[in-house]
Amino acid sequence: MRKIITCILFLAFATTTFCQQIVQKHSLTKEDYLQKSKKQKKTGSILLVGGAGLMITAFIIPRGELVHDGICIGWYCSEEYKNDGIKSAFFIAGGLAALASIPFFITSGKNKRRGNAISASLKTDNASIVSGYSLARINYPALSIKIALK
C-alpha cells in the first residue's frame, strides 16, 4: 500500500511540474485595431512630415564660407563650404525619418483592415416552426459575429 501511495504522489508531482501553463491570449476588438491603426498612421505622418522638414531645412541653410577649393578634374571641381557637414546631416536624417515612416503606414493599413473585418451585430431572424398541422413563423434575436480570416 505504501508503494502505491508513493507512486501516485510521484505521478502527481511529475504531472504538475512538466505541464505547460495555459496562457490567456487577449484578443483585440474592432476598436482596439482601429485605435492602433490611428496611432500608427499618426506616427507615420509625424515621421514623414518631420523628415520632409529636415530635408527642406538642408536646402535652406546657406552654404557658408568657402573653406577649401578642392581638386578640379576635368569639368568637376569639389569645393568645401563651412556648412556642408550640417546640411548633409540634416538631409540624411530627414531621408531616414521619411523612410522610417513607410512601415508605420503599412502596418496601419493592415490593422485598419483587421479592425473592419471584425464586426458583431444584433439582428432579428425568422424561423419556420411546425406547430400541429400548420407552419408558423417566429422572430427571434440573434447575435451575428463576422471575422474575416485572411
Secondary structure, 3 states (H helix, E strand, C coil): CHHHHHHHHHHHHHHHHCCCCCCCCCCCCHHHHHHHHHHHHHHHHHHHHHHHHHHHHHHHCCCCCEEECCCEECCEECCEECCHHHHHHHHHHHHHHHHHHHHHHHHHHHHHHHHHHCEEEEEEEEEEEEECCEEEEEEEEEEEEECCCC
